[in-house]
Amino acid sequence: MRLTLKIWRQKGPRDKGAFVAYPMDNVNSEMSMLECLDVLNETLIERGEEPVAFEHDCREGICGSCGFMINGVAHGPERATTVCQLTMRHFREGQELLIEPWRAGAFPSMKDLVVDRRAFDRIIAAGGYVSVSTGNAPDGNTIPVGKDIADRAMDAAACIGCGACVAACPNAAAALFTGAKIAHLSILPQGEVERDRRALAMVAQMNAESFGGCTNIGECTGVCPKSIPLGVIAVMNRDYLGASLKRRADRTTTITPVTTWETEAK
């Protein structure tokens, strides 16, 4: 199988990048996209050239390390699929693939297809931990959780933090990611204790990281490899608004007006 990989090459964060075309004549259709890049890198190393830098770890669609744009689509043309699971049979003979990193102000380019996604780590860190102890494994049912609640929490917890939602969003918003991280804890009774603090802290950190604002376009969930539902953004907005109103009420000092009869009595 013949393909041409037109890949974004950039030596460092402050260097000017450009696309470089790499024709490949013997691509196995059963290769994953990352395996195809491995083969290309072996060829480049043999020629004494710099290999293409890209992130990877588990290569099982779990870790969220891999991720880049393929012909303008985050993770490529297959829905609910990471690039490490995307096989080359999904492309046509002789096709040119334009491969580039996530494009977002909050994800600065580091080298080639690698971007700095530590903004996600800081959002998670701002949320803190759940203080309610569930005990050891045999004590898992000490706090009963309904199946519907458990299913909704698991759907949100499936987020792997790859950043595809940010890359696909015209505003480079991180609402789907932040909403998933807030929702999978706040939906559960164990996460209720820190619910307000978590929502306020994580949204504040998200806003501080130069992500854009969410306008509910829906591109984020369309490219999400774990199909995180758009409803987690509604959970985030509800929790944040509720926590903001409670905080405002706590800061307001209520002054009881002096009535006419009290004035006359004085």
Steps between C-alpha positions, in 0.01 A plus 500: 500500500637842398440808711656843540531632854522878503616562858548818700869527598614745766835476678397678818243729667657818359582365154293557190340179379399376156341198333734239352374229261612139551394252226454145631473213253459189717242584764330197652125566513481331843751741657374755746577864430768500770659186356510673164687789662735247663586359156555850364728585794710189444549609141592854605751373757663275240537806275654700784199732531312613811204270578150641543420575865157384615349394833395145581482261794251214533398484132171350613282812496510539877778740604411802282867571418468473123304745293538728198298630208466286187362692202348754737327248728618426853610133520403445136183401313372218724265596784580392857852396397843621613786526250671200660192291413445652155616252234629597157225307321273797569694699238508471121785386280715798404330736748688794652457537877554840658624437853538786748491555879212635707460873432404692815650786697480292818692216327830661389699305243812328630638299206343360184171337613562548873315771693509600866172383658591571861209744516276194537710378792462833676122493456485152654731604785273798574212259557678323785390167642182337628525492880230237555664163561328196348724255684651190348358304210255293712355828633424638156123485554505684832369807316232375256513650153212455257574343161393810307732720708785250472458478121502879459808531721682228306414664168663822621795319662586341164674825397869428432610866479639474147405858405310419180201701627715813528661446160164453326322792668502824294546685830762257638277451804569239768140480622449133407817391680436713809133405503590130489747535788246692709201282411649158568560605862206731572243251369606246765394541865865467609583814306220711643706638791743697282257559214482879524869553570597265218284674241622847595867400507506298178306754294722780634811304399353423158438871443855581612652261243411704188236259373216653302137519603248226423221589255347149486599430140552131579819435301662387825279199561504418128875427504529370856647147483294402805177669386471713814143640491442871461285488814808514725535866403149562634600328825806725526295815431234398754753423771699818433193724496360343817832531682540862386156595629566333835831682535338831416226438757757416766684827434186713517423653839129533561403824676156499666325831427377708794118513499292808577382378840857423605602855404212647697582287804852639500 
